[in-house]
Amino acid sequence: MKFAALQYPCSDKILENMQLAEHLISKAAEAGAKVIALQELFNTPYFCREMDSRFFEWAEPVPGRTTEQFTALAKKLGVIILLPLFEKKAPGVYFNTMAVIEKEGKLAGIYRKMHIPDDPGFYEKYYFTPGDLGFKVFDTSEGKIGTLICWDQWFPEAARLTAMAGAELLVYPTAIGTLPDEHDTEKAEFLDAWKTIQRSHAIANGCFVAGINRVGEEGGTRFWGNSFICNPFGKIITEADEQEGIITADLDFSQIEKYRQQWPFFRDRRIDEFGALTKRFL
């Protein structure tokens, strides 16, 4: 799989955000990418920094106008697009969603973010209902893609279940950065933890992982980018800095069996002793 991840800044001008996304998708396709992943809430600012009902106006049905626009683009370019957006299912019911669009211009399905945070600067429970579709793997024309979103990346159970369902690549579109009252030391620690936890999912599950983050400053929050792709042993293949850009990598899924033979974590799991994982705390 020739995989590309895009990172870019967003403003409250939705049309301009979508035009930038289209431009970068086209550039990635020109460079040979066959699967192109965008950041969390790809066409809006990260509005969850505050609680304001006016932002619900940005939500839309899936399928809907935006997915129709990008299914047409996928068909034109012959690429798979992973499109995270703000979904309206019904009045008062909204999701943080990723649409998976196949290269022939078909909506293959959606994933709805399962873990919803509620922290200063990340007030997502005000906007999003927890996902109701479970953890998902899409058997695409380019490979089996496990779709997860941002806060999901901190939970090893989510990565494990998605890998167990056959994912060869775990994709984590993200919006994470430094809040106005946080300093460079904290940023460095948070960034290191963000990369480490996702690399650990690659190692523990013997699959590829891609973390995609936005860049730029929004309301004092500085999104740090640093999107990356790592192999099934957690080695970073390619990574970005804090600027707008595209990263690409050739993913050889035949490596997965090699790593799982050397590190047979699936074989040695004591599934007979894991029942307590269904409890909140022991």
N, C-alpha and C positions, 0 to 999 in steps of 0.2 A: 504494500500500500504506500503510495506517495501521499503523505499527510501534511497538511498545513494548518497552522494556528495563527489567528489574526489578533493583534492588540492595538487599540486606538482610543483616543479620548472621545467622550460624548458630551453634547450640550443639550439644552432643552429644545433645540430645533430638530425635531424628529426627522423631517425630510432630509436634512443635511446629514444626519447620522446614517440614515439608510443609504444615501448616495455614497458616503465614504465607505460603508461596508461593501456595497456593490463594486466600487472601484478596487478595493483590496482583494475581494474574491476573484475578480477578473484577472488581477495581477498574479495571484497565486495559481490560477488555472493556466495562465500563459507560461508559468514556470514549471508546469507539469503536474501540479497537485491534483489528485483524484478525490480526496476527501478534505473538506475545508471546514474548520470549526471556528465559531465566533465566541466572543466573551458573553458572560451572563448579562441578560437584559440588553441585547445587542444594540437596540435603536433608541434607548433612552438614557438619561443620566441615572446614576444609582440613587433613585428617589427615596429609598428606605432610610436614608440618613435622618429623615424627619417623618412625622406623622401628619399627613395633610390629605384630606379626602379628594382634593382636586386631581391628584395623580391617578385615581381610578379611571379617569378619562382616557388614559393611555392604554388601558387594557383592551383586548379585542378577542373575538372568537378564533379558534383554531379548528378547522381551516377558516381562513378569513383573508382580508385584503393583503396583509403582509405576507402570509405564507403563499398566497397565489402569486405575488410578485416574485418571490424567491424560488418557487417551483419553476416558474418560467425561466429564471436565470440559470437554474441548475440544468434544465433541458438544453438551453442555448449553449452552455459551456461544457456539458457532458460531465458534471461533477456531482458528488454528494455534498450537501450542505447541512451542517449541524447548527440550527438556528434557535438560540435561546431568547424567549420573549415573555411578555406579561400577558397571560391568558385570562379572558373572561369566559367562564363556563355558564354562569347564570347571574342574575342580580344578587350581589353580595357574596358570590363565590368566585374567587380568583386564584390562579395558580402561577407559580414561577416554573415555566415550562420550557422544554427543549423539543423542537420539531426536527424530525429526521427526514430529509428530502433526498430521494433517490435521483440518480443522474438522468433518468428519462423524464424527470419532471413530475414525479409522483410523491405525495406525502406518505412515507412509509409508516409513520406513527409518531406518537409523542411520549415523552417522559415528563412527569411532574415531580418537582423537587420534594424529597421525602422529609428531610430535616430542615426545620425552619427556625432560625435564630431570633433572639430578642435581646439585644444588647445595645448600649449607647452607640449611636451611629449606624446601627443595623437593626432597625425596628421592623423586621419582616413579618412578624406575626400579625401586625396591624393590617397587612396587605394580602398575605398569602395563606390559603388553606393548605395543610399538609397533603402531600401527594397521595392519590388514591388508586394508583395503577401499579404499585409495587416497583421493585427494581427491574430494570428492563435491559435486554440485549437485542440489538437489531442485526439480523443476518443479512447484511447488505451485499451488494455486488462486489465490494472491495474487501470485505472481511466482517467479522463479528464485533460490533461496537457496543460497549457498555456505556450507557448515558447516565451521568450523575452530575450534580450541580453544587458548586461552592461548599456550603456548610456540610454537605454529604461527605466531603473529602476528609473530614476529621474522624470519621467513624469506620473502623476496620471491618465491622460487620457488613456495611454496605458494599465495600469493595469485595469482600469474600463472597457474598451471595451473588453479586453480579458476575464475578469470575467463575463461580460454580455453574452459573447458567450458560457459560461458554464464551464469555467476552475475551477477545484477544487484545483489545485495546480499551482501557478505561479513559473516558474523556471528562474533564472537570472544568467547564466554563465557570468563571469566577469574577467576583468584584471584591477585592480586598486591598486595603491600604492602611495608611497611618492617619489617625484622627488628629484634629488640631492640637490637642493637649499632649500628644505623644511625641517623643524625641527620637533622634537618630539611633540611639542605643536600643530602644524598644523596637524600632523598625527593623533593625538588623536581626534581633532575636526572633521577631514574628516571621520575617521572611525566611529565615533558616528553618523554623519549625514548619512553615507552610510547605517548603520543598521537601523536608525530611519526611513528613507524614505521607505525602503522596509517593515519594520514592519507596517508602516502606511497603505501600500497597503493591507496587510492582514486584518487589522482592518476595513478599509473602504469598503472592498469587501467581507469580511466574508469567506476567503479561506486561504489555507496554502500557504506559500511562502518559497522558498529556494534561498539563495544567495551563489554562488560558485565562489571563487576567487583563483588565483594562489599564489604561495609563491616564495621566493628567490629574488636575486638581478640580474638585467639585465641592463647593461650600466649605473649603478648608481641609477636606479629606484628600490626601495625596495617594492615588492609586499607583502601586509600584511596578506594575507590569511583571517582568521577569518570567513570562510564559516559558514553558520548557516541555521537552519530550524526553522520556527515559526508557531504557530497554528493560527486559524482564528481570534484570538483576539490579535495577535502580540506577544504572549508569546514565548520566545525562548525555543524550546524543546531540542536542542543540538547545540553546536557550536565548532569550531576548534580554535586552536591557530595559530601561524605563522609558524608551521612546516608542512612538508609533512604528509598527512594522509587521513583518511576516516571518515566521520561522517554518522550515520544512524539513522533513526527514523521510527516508525510505525505511519502512518497517517490514522486516522479514519475519513473518509469523512462524516460519519453520524453526526459529530459534526457541520458541516457547517450549516445545517438547524437550529440547536439549537441556534447558535450565530446569525444567521440572523433573527430569531424570536425575540430574545432579543434586537437586534440592527438593526431595519429594514430600513437600509439606502437605499436599492433599492426601497422600498415602498414609501419613503418620498422624493425621488429626484424630484425636480421641473423641469422636462424635458421640460415643456412649456416655461421655462425662460432661457434655456441653449444655445439658438441659437448663441449667441455672441461668444461661444467657438470656432467657426470656423474662427474667426478673429485673426490676429496676436497680436493685442493690441487694447485697447479701448481708 
